[in-house]
């Protein structure tokens, strides 16, 4: 039971972090009906692609990363494509989470970007290099606290401040929203880790962990988007217009939420929630990346792992403006290769492609088109 709970927390935390911070900003131009519809579709895609990867592992008889699955089922060319997409996706997400953390720390404590980056670099290095068992317990605790904070914050937003016209209905915002929402459900990187923890003899339990773990973020996202945007709309209409125009970063958005509540306790909830949200996503992504790096020669040395998981994100934060949203959107496009296209291709080696997988492919194509041409 503890393995199931830990797995659910890992999957939920991996998704909720980035989505909790990025989705209100990217969904501001959508109405609630469109938002709910897209969230449900993405929930379906995330669950089906996770199950697909798990089924591929079952056919091979052991917990394998998508890189190993590609090599065993299709050969070196597929392995190379999977490896490049996996590393690009993981690094893109870590860069986004690091940039988001830096932005929030800088806004909360009125620090310069360089100082905030140094603080985050030290923290991430310590956090990522602790022992796996300890890391697992810390992550589960963080996700539990995060979910508790989310419930408290949502209920602290009084119903009388939520207005029906707080969120627009703009169909042109659907395509730009797709890469962000797809990235926000990016949990497939944790598949080999969870399979190894629970065991392939418990496939139903593994899929149950992913179903519950993905469903929790889907519910949270809908409530969170509506509550936070309504709060900003009622407390600072000028800022809300800037959100619609895409002119604010995550640090400003979270700080505005903190300033919109009357009590210090609520401000503390917002601050703790925002930091935990990104850290839990970073933790899940880092587990998947480190597990993959350990399959290679360079992954045997902790110094190289630290450079990849912390050094590159720190540098990207200093070089790119508004890196959090830009990298998340790019990560959504890269994720389609690793999450949708390659697993479906590998599954086709065993027989006919299922209708659900065709639907996943169509969704993936839309994400790629959105990122490249919209």
N, C-alpha and C positions, 0 to 999 in steps of 0.2 A: 504493500500500500504506500509506503514512504517513497518508493521508486516512482510510482505513478504520480504522486503529489509533486515530487521534485521535478519530474518531467513536465508536468502541466505548468508549473511555475516558470521553468526554463523557457518553454515555448511562448507562454503569455508575455513574459518579461522581454523576450527577444523582439516580439512584435510591438507591444504597447509603447515602448520607449520612444522611438523615432516618430511613430504615428501620433502619439499624444501631443507632441510639440509641433509637428509640421502640418497635420491635417486641418486644424482650424484656419490656418493662414491660406492654405491651398483650396479649401472648400468654401471660402467666404462668398464666392459668386454663385454657388449652387444652392438650389432650394433643398429642403429636407427630404422631399420625395426622391429627388435624384440622388442625393447623398446616401440615403438608406438603400436604394436600389443598387448603386455601385458598390457599397460596402458589402452587401449580401453576395453579389456576384464575385467579388474578390475573395470573400470568405470561402466560397465554393471552390474557386481556382486554387487557393492556398491549400485547402484540405485535400483535394483530389491529387494535386501534384506531390504532396507529401506522401500520400498513400501509394502513388505510383513509384516513388523512389524506394519506399519501404518494401513494396512487392518485388522490385528488382533485386533488393538485398536478399529477400527470401528465396528467390530463384537461384541465387548464387550461393546461398547457404551460410552467409556470415555478414556481419556489419561492415559495409564498405562505403567509402566516400564516392561521390559521383565520378571523380577522376578514376578511381580503381574500377568502378562499374563500367565506365566507358572503355577502359583498357581491356577488361576481361570479355566483354560482350562484343565490342566492335573493333578494337585494335588501337594502334598508336595514334592515328590521326584524330579519332574521337577523343582519345585521352588528352591530347594536346589542346584541343578546343575546350574541353571541360576544365582543364587545369588553368588555362588562361582566364576563362570566364569566372571560375571560382575565386582566383586570387584578385582579379580586378573588382569583382563584386564585394568581396570581404574587405579589401583595402578601401574601396569607395565608401562603404558603410562606416568603417572605423574612422575614416577622415571626416565624414559627416557628423558622427557622434562626438568626435573630439572638438570639431568646430562649434557644434551646438553647446557643448559643455563650457568651452572657453567664452562664448558669447554671453551665456547666462551668468557665469562667474564674474565676468567683466562688468555686466550691468548691475548685478546685485551689490557688488562691493566697490563699485566705481574705480576699477583698476584699468590700467593701460592694457592694450591687447597683448603686448609682449610678456608682461608680468603674469597675466592670466594664463597665457600659453605655457609658461614655465611651471606654474603651479599645477596645471592639468597634466603636464608631461610627467612630473614626479609622481603624482597620484596614480595615473594610469599605469606607470611602470611598476609600482608596488602592487597595485591591484591585480594586474594581469600575471604577475610572476609568482604569486603565492601558490601553495600546493593545491592540487585538483580537488581533493575532498573538502578542504577549507573553503576554497573558491565556490564550490557547489552549495555549501551551507550558507555562505554569505549571500550568494545570488538568490537562493530561495527565500531567505529572510527579507532581502530588499524588495523582491516582487510582492511578498505578502504585505509589507509595509506600504508599498506603492499602491496596491489595490485598495487598502484601507484608506489611504490618503485621497484616492480618487473618489471613493464613496463620500467621504467627509466633505470634500470640496464641492462636489456636485450638489449635495444636499444643503450646503451653506449658501448656494445661489438661490435666493428667494424667488419663488414662482412669479411674483408680481413684476419682476424686472425683465422677464422673458416675453418678447413681443413677436408676433407672427411675421412681421416684415423685417426682422433682424437679419435674415439671410435671403439673398436675391435668388432669382431663377434664371440663370444664364446658361443655355445649352452649349455655347461656345467654350465654356470652362470645363466641359467634360474631358476632352482629350488631354489638356495639360494636367488634369487631376489624376489621370490613370497611372503614370509612372510613380507618383508620390504614394498613392494608395496601395499600389502593387508592392512597392518597397516596404510599406508599413506592415505588410503581412508576410515579410520575408523570414520564414522560420525553417525552411527546408535544409539550411546549412547545419541544423542540429540533428538531422535524421540519424547519421551514423553513431553519434554520441548517445542518443536516447536508445537506439536499438541495442547498442553494446551494454547499456545499463540495465535494460529490462530483459533482453534476450529474445532471439528470434522465435523461440517456442511460445512466446506470448504476443503474437501479432495483434490480436484483438485489443490487448491492453495498450500496445504501442499506438495503434490508430485511435483508441479512445483518448489517450493522452494528447494527441494532436488535435482531435475534434474539440475537446474541451478547451485546450490551450489556445486554439484559434478563435473559438466562439467567444471567449471572454473579451479579447480585444475588439471583436466586431461590435459587441454590445456597448462596451466602454466608449469606442470611437463615436458612435451615434450620439450618445448622451453628452459626451464631452464637447463635440463640435457645436451642438445646439446651445449648451449651457454657456460656454465661453464666448462664443460670438454674440449671443444675446446680451451677455454681461458687458462686453466692450461696446456694443451698439447703444446700450442705455446709459453708459457712464461716460463715454468719450466718442461722440459721433465723428469727430475729425480724424481720430485715430482709426476708426472703423473704415473711413473712406481711404485712408492710406493703405490699410490691409487689402482693400479691393483693388487698389492700384499696384500692389506688390512692392511697396516702398519700405517695409519694415522687416527687421530680422527677428529671430526667435527670442533673443535677449530682451528686446524692446517689448515684444508681445507679452512675455511672461511678467516683465516688470509692470506693464500696464495692468495686467490682471491683479497683481499684488496691490497696486495703488488704488484699484477700484473697490476693494473691500474695506469696511469701516474698522475692523478689529485686527490687532496685531497677530492674534492667533491664526486668523484666516490667511494673513500674509505669510506666516511661517508655513502653513500647509501648502500654499502655492509654491514657495521656494523649495521646500523639501520634495514635493511631488515632481517638479520639473527636473531637478538634478537626478533623482532616483530613476525617472523615466528614461533618460538617456543612458545612465550607467547600466541599467538592466539590459537594454538592447546591446550596448557595447560588450557586456559580459557574454551574452549568447553568441554574438558574432565572433568574438575572440576565441571562444571554445572551439567553434568550427574551424577557424583559420589555423589555430595552433595544432589541432588534430591532423589537419591536412599537411601542414609544414613538417610535422614529425615523420611523415611518410617519405620525405626527401632527405638528402644528405645535409643540407644547410639547416634543417630543422632540429638537428641534434644539439645545437649550441644555443643556450639561452640568450646570449648577447645578440645573436642575429634575429631571434624571435622578438626580442625587445625592440630592435631597430625597425623591424617590419611593422609590428603592432602599435608602436608608440612614436617612433622617429618620423616615419612618413606622414602620419596624420598631423603631427605638430608642424611640419614644414608646409603642408598644404594649407593649414589654417592661416599661417602667416602670409602666404602668397596669394590666396584667393579671397576676394570680397564676397560676403554673404554665402560662404562655402556650404553651409548646412543644407539649404534648399537646393542649391545648384547640384551638389554631389548626390543628394538623395534622388533627384530626378534622373540623373545619369545612371545611378545604381539600378533604378527600375528597369532601364533598357538592358543593361548588362545581365540582370537577373533572369531575363526571359530565356537566355541561352542555357544557363545553369539549372534553372528551375522548371522550364517548360519544354523548350525545343529538344534538348539532349535527352532527357528522360523519356519523352514520347518517341523519339527516334530509336532509343535502345529497346523500348517496349515493342516497337514494330518488328524487331528482329525475331520476336517470339510468336508473331501472328498479326492478325488484323487490328488496326487502330480503333479503339472504342469511341463512340460519339462524344463522351465526356472529354476525352483527350483532344478531339477535334475542336471542341468549344474552347479548351484551354489554349490551343494554338492560335485561334482567331483572336482571343484576348491578348495574347503575347504579341501578335503582329500589330494590333492597335497601339500597344504600349510603345513599340519600336517606332512606328510611324509618328506618334505624338512627340517623342523625344527628338527625332531627327528633322521633322518638317513643320512642327507647330510652334 
